[in-house]
Amino acid sequence: MSFFKKLKSKLFRSSSKIEEGLDAIVDNEEQVEDNISLNDEDITGQETEIGMDSEPEPEPEPEPEPEPEPEPK
């Protein structure tokens, strides 16, 4: 019987450690999401200021492919 009691206590300790780790990860993720949303607001403001003055660069025209040489007969 003592084996099962030890096993049960170890399982509960392990699960509580896992739960603490998951809580820490979730808390960290919420902080990261808050920082990302704040950075998005800063970036969009910068893009509008920069985007108004600049024009998109035209794409370069592709070079024509060389004609294959005729095979000698």
C-alpha positions, -999 to 999 in steps of 0.1 A, spaced: 0 0 0 28 24 7 40 20 -28 7 34 -42 7 63 -17 42 73 -28 32 69 -64 1 91 -58 20 118 -40 47 119 -68 20 121 -94 3 150 -76 36 168 -71 45 164 -108 11 176 -120 13 207 -97 47 215 -111 34 211 -147 4 233 -138 27 260 -124 48 259 -156 18 262 -178 5 291 -158 39 308 -162 39 302 -199 3 316 -203 12 347 -183 43 352 -204 23 348 -236 -3 374 -225 25 399 -219 40 392 -253 7 397 -270 2 430 -252 37 441 -264 30 430 -299 -3 450 -301 15 481 -288 43 476 -314 17 472 -342 2 506 -334 37 522 -335 46 505 -368 14 514 -386 18 550 -377 53 550 -391 42 532 -423 17 559 -431 42 587 -427 68 569 -449 43 554 -474 29 588 -484 61 602 -498 76 572 -515 65 557 -548 68 520 -555 98 511 -576 90 500 -611 98 463 -618 127 458 -642 118 444 -676 130 409 -681 159 404 -705 149 387 -738 160 351 -740 188 345 -766 177 327 -797 191 291 -799 218 286 -825 207 264 -854 223 230 -855 248 223 -883 236 199 -910 
